[in-house]
Amino acid sequence: MVPTKGVYFVAHHFQQGWQWYLNHFAEAGSEEIVAEISHSYLYSEQARDEIAEMNPDIKLMMCLRNPVDRAVSMYLDGLRNGKWSGSLAARIEDTPEIADEGCYAKYVASYLERFAREQIHISLFDELKQDPEQYAQKTFEFLGVTPMPLESRLQTKVMPASLPRNERICGATKN
């Protein structure tokens, strides 16, 4: 697993080239399978097409979250990062993707148009929260790798959505 969540190579950094991307996997050594977590790929036709061109036999994993929880998390992330302010209702009005990205069927269907169903592992975020070990075992099975104990660093929440502790400091660091 790449040590940084959200590399977003295909969606945002493709122009940086392969070497930039591969540098994120330097710790992998001789591992057969490496992975990254970049949730925006699901919503990007460009990312879908670039992934299909790069590796048509790739195995993809989609972890779908309760759409309301996902929207609230996106909103809180935007507040924390100084992207927007105001109420959730106001942000949904002027930022329709907050609600739209929870309509998973159209995004999953888009990937199924480019990849065989057997290449896509679809799971639920609630399954991950309820039983991380079982979730991991199902993932290992999908990837065709030998099951292994789940590392403790992979059992902790990464980048949880929250409000900034100090909005002035948060705003200053984003400028």
C-alpha positions as CSV (number, residue, x, y, z in Angstrom):
1,M,0.0,0.0,0.0
2,V,1.3,3.4,-0.9
3,P,2.1,5.2,2.4
4,T,0.1,8.3,1.5
5,K,-3.7,8.2,1.1
6,G,-4.8,10.1,-1.9
7,V,-2.0,10.1,-4.5
8,Y,-4.6,10.9,-7.2
9,F,-2.1,10.3,-10.0
10,V,-4.5,9.5,-12.7
11,A,-7.0,12.2,-11.8
12,H,-4.6,15.1,-10.9
13,H,-1.0,14.3,-11.4
14,F,-0.8,12.3,-14.6
15,Q,1.3,15.0,-16.3
16,Q,4.0,14.4,-13.7
17,G,4.8,11.1,-15.4
18,W,5.3,7.5,-14.4
19,Q,8.4,8.0,-12.4
20,W,6.7,10.5,-10.1
21,Y,4.0,7.9,-9.5
22,L,6.3,4.9,-9.1
23,N,8.3,6.9,-6.5
24,H,5.3,6.6,-4.2
25,F,5.8,2.8,-4.2
26,A,9.5,2.8,-3.4
27,E,8.9,1.0,-0.1
28,A,7.1,-1.9,-1.9
29,G,10.4,-3.5,-3.0
30,S,9.6,-6.7,-4.8
31,E,6.0,-7.0,-3.8
32,E,3.8,-8.4,-6.6
33,I,0.8,-6.2,-5.9
34,V,0.8,-2.6,-4.8
35,A,-2.1,-0.3,-4.3
36,E,-3.2,3.2,-3.7
37,I,-6.4,4.8,-2.3
38,S,-7.7,7.6,-4.5
39,H,-11.5,8.0,-4.1
40,S,-11.8,10.6,-6.9
41,Y,-11.1,8.0,-9.6
42,L,-14.6,6.6,-9.3
43,Y,-16.1,10.0,-10.4
44,S,-13.7,10.7,-13.3
45,E,-14.2,9.3,-16.8
46,Q,-10.7,10.5,-17.6
47,A,-9.2,8.5,-14.7
48,R,-11.3,5.4,-15.8
49,D,-10.0,5.7,-19.3
50,E,-6.4,6.3,-18.3
51,I,-6.5,3.3,-16.0
52,A,-7.9,1.1,-18.7
53,E,-5.2,2.3,-21.1
54,M,-2.4,1.8,-18.6
55,N,-3.4,-1.6,-17.5
56,P,-6.5,-3.2,-19.0
57,D,-6.1,-6.2,-16.7
58,I,-6.0,-4.2,-13.5
59,K,-7.9,-5.2,-10.5
60,L,-10.0,-2.4,-9.1
61,M,-11.6,-2.0,-5.7
62,M,-14.5,0.2,-4.8
63,C,-15.5,0.8,-1.2
64,L,-18.9,2.5,-1.2
65,R,-19.9,4.5,1.8
66,N,-23.4,5.4,3.0
67,P,-24.2,8.3,0.7
68,V,-25.3,10.7,3.5
69,D,-22.2,9.9,5.6
70,R,-20.1,10.4,2.4
71,A,-21.7,13.8,1.7
72,V,-21.2,15.0,5.3
73,S,-17.6,13.8,5.3
74,M,-16.9,15.7,2.0
75,Y,-18.5,18.8,3.5
76,L,-16.4,18.6,6.7
77,D,-13.3,18.0,4.6
78,G,-14.0,21.1,2.6
79,L,-14.5,23.1,5.7
80,R,-11.3,21.8,7.3
81,N,-9.3,22.6,4.2
82,G,-10.7,26.0,3.8
83,K,-12.4,25.1,0.5
84,W,-15.7,26.5,1.6
85,S,-17.7,27.8,4.5
86,G,-21.4,27.9,5.5
87,S,-24.0,25.3,6.0
88,L,-24.1,21.9,4.4
89,A,-27.4,22.8,2.8
90,A,-25.9,25.9,1.2
91,R,-22.9,23.9,-0.1
92,I,-25.2,21.3,-1.6
93,E,-26.9,24.1,-3.5
94,D,-23.8,25.5,-5.0
95,T,-21.6,22.3,-5.0
96,P,-23.9,19.6,-6.4
97,E,-21.2,16.9,-6.4
98,I,-21.5,16.8,-2.6
99,A,-24.8,14.9,-3.1
100,D,-24.3,13.6,-6.7
101,E,-21.2,11.6,-5.9
102,G,-23.3,9.4,-3.6
103,C,-25.3,8.2,-6.6
104,Y,-23.0,5.3,-7.1
105,A,-24.9,3.4,-9.7
106,K,-23.9,5.7,-12.6
107,Y,-20.3,5.7,-11.6
108,V,-20.0,2.0,-11.1
109,A,-21.8,1.4,-14.4
110,S,-19.2,3.6,-16.1
111,Y,-16.4,1.4,-14.9
112,L,-18.3,-1.8,-15.9
113,E,-18.4,-0.4,-19.4
114,R,-14.6,-0.5,-19.5
115,F,-13.7,-3.4,-17.2
116,A,-15.0,-6.9,-16.7
117,R,-17.1,-7.4,-13.6
118,E,-14.4,-9.9,-12.3
119,Q,-11.9,-7.1,-12.2
120,I,-13.9,-5.0,-9.8
121,H,-14.3,-5.7,-6.1
122,I,-17.2,-3.7,-4.7
123,S,-17.5,-3.5,-0.9
124,L,-19.2,-1.3,1.7
125,F,-17.4,1.0,4.0
126,D,-19.6,-0.2,6.9
127,E,-18.1,-3.7,6.4
128,L,-14.7,-2.2,6.8
129,K,-15.7,-0.4,10.0
130,Q,-17.4,-3.4,11.5
131,D,-14.7,-6.0,10.8
132,P,-11.5,-4.8,9.3
133,E,-9.9,-8.2,9.5
134,Q,-12.7,-9.9,7.5
135,Y,-12.8,-7.0,5.1
136,A,-9.0,-7.5,4.5
137,Q,-9.4,-11.3,4.0
138,K,-12.1,-10.7,1.3
139,T,-9.8,-8.2,-0.4
140,F,-6.8,-10.7,-0.3
141,E,-9.1,-13.3,-1.8
142,F,-10.1,-10.9,-4.6
143,L,-6.5,-10.0,-5.3
144,G,-5.4,-13.6,-5.2
145,V,-2.8,-13.1,-2.6
146,T,-2.0,-15.1,0.5
147,P,-4.0,-13.9,3.5
148,M,-2.0,-12.2,6.1
149,P,-2.6,-10.4,9.4
150,L,-3.8,-6.9,9.1
151,E,-1.0,-4.4,10.0
152,S,-2.0,-2.2,12.9
153,R,-1.4,1.0,10.8
154,L,-4.1,-0.3,8.4
155,Q,-6.6,-0.6,11.2
156,T,-6.6,3.0,12.1
157,K,-8.6,5.8,10.5
158,V,-6.7,7.9,8.0
159,M,-7.6,11.5,7.3
160,P,-10.8,11.5,9.3
161,A,-13.2,14.4,8.3
162,S,-13.5,17.0,10.9
163,L,-13.7,20.7,11.5
164,P,-10.4,22.6,11.7
165,R,-9.3,23.3,15.2
166,N,-8.3,26.8,14.3
167,E,-9.9,28.2,11.1
168,R,-7.4,31.1,10.9
169,I,-4.4,28.8,10.9
170,C,-6.1,26.5,8.5
171,G,-6.8,29.3,6.1
172,A,-3.3,30.7,6.4
173,T,-1.8,27.3,5.5
174,K,-4.0,26.9,2.4
175,N,-3.0,30.2,0.8
